[in-house]
Amino acid sequence: MPRSAAQTAALLASPDDTEAQFYEALQHADLDHLMALWADDEEVACVHPGGPRIVGLVAIRAAFEAVFQRGAVQTHPERVRRLHSGDCAIHHVLERVQLHGEARHSWVIATNVYLKTALGWRLVLHHASPGSAGDIQELVADAGTLH
């Protein structure tokens, strides 16, 4: 049964809620659910690993439809670093991806940007780049004393 706008908004009460729904939609190849997570704005954008920038809801839907024709994408966020300021949240994610029944997995580095709207937190950008096993290690410098 399709969710109403109010039900979807209740599920998108935080950027983390929206992100969890995004990865669930990928894992179930649920195109309608995935598209319900995007902001209703023609400037939303998506970049798949190694692919071009895709702008607008129609183009994003077509791109994910093509991906889902091969089946669900078992994508699991392994590490998430969050920056949240007001009505905008940015998540840097290390994804472990198992494609279409293959035994091995690959790594993807993604940036997900969320915007708080009247309908809850919505995705405005998903930018994914090919990663490697070396990306499991994070290079983090200590900020040290600022004064």
N, C-alpha and C positions, 0 to 999 in steps of 0.2 A: 504494500500500500504506500503510495507517495506521501511524503511529509508535507505538511502545510508550511507556509512561511514562518508562522509563529513557532512551530515545532523545531524547524531548522535553526531559527535564531536562538532558541533556548539551548540547543546543542552547541552553539558557537559562542558561548559566553566568555571565552578567553582565546588568545592566539594558540595556546596549547590544545584546546578543544578542537579548533579548526584544523590544526596540524594532524592530530590523531585521526580525524575524519578523512583527511586527505590521503594518508597512508592506508587507511582501511579501504577506501574506494579503489586505490591502485591494486591492493591485494585481492579484491573481488571483481576487478574489471567492471566496476559500476560507474558507467559514464554519466548517467543522470545525477547520481550522488556527487561525483567529483565536480561536475559543472555547477552544482548548487552552492559550492564552497567559494566560488569566485565572486568578486565584487561586480556589480552591474555597471561596468564602465568599459568603454571601448579601448581604453588605454592599458588595460591589463596585458601582461606579457608573460611568455614562457619560452625557455630555451632548454631543449633536451640535450643530453650529452653529445657534443660534437655537431649539433644542429644549428640552424639559423634562429634568429629571434622571431617569435610568432606573436603577433599583436592582435588583440581583439578576441571576443568570446567565440565568434564563429570559427575563426582559424584555430584557436586552442582546442575547441571541441573536435574539429576535424583531425587534428594531430593526435589527440588521445584516442579517438575512435580507431585510427590506423594502428596505434600501438596495441589496443585491446583486441584487434582482429586476430592477433597471435596468441591471445590469452592474457590472464592476469599477470601482473608484475609484482613479484614478491619482494617488496622494498621495505626494509626495516631500518629506522633511524637508530644509529649506534651512539652517536654523540651529538648533542644539541647545545649550542652556545646561543644565548638569548640577549638581545638588546631591546629594551622596551621603553618608549618615551611617549607619553600621552596616548594619542589615538593611532600610533604606529608601532609595530613590532617587527623586528628582523631576527630570523633564526638561521644560523649557520649550522648545517647538518652534514654529518658523515653518514651516508646511506650504504647499507649492505644490500646488494641487489642480486637476486637469483632469477634469471630470465627463463621463462617458458619451459620449465621442467628440467633444466640443466642441473647437474649435480654440483657444479662449482658456482662460486659467486664472484661478483666484482664489486668494486667500490666506486661510489659517486659522491662528489662534493656538491652540496646544494645550498642555495640561499633562498629562503622563503620569506616573503614580505607580506605582512597582514595589516589591514586597515580596519579600524573600528567604524562600523556603519550603523544605521538605524536597525538593520537586520542582524546585528552581531558582527563578530570579527570575520572578515572575508579576505581571501587570498587575492593579492594584486600582482604578485610576481613569484614565479618559480623558475630559478635559473640553476641548471644542473650541468656539471662538468665532469668528464671522466676523471676518475681517481685511480689510486693504486694501493697495494697493500701497505706501502710506506706511509700512506696518509693516516693510518691508525695512530701513529705517533703524532702528537701535536707539538708544534714549536710555540712555546709561550714564554715571552720575556717578562720578567718581573719589572713592573713600572718603577719601582724604587721610590725614593723620596722626591716629591715634586717641588720642594722649596729648600 
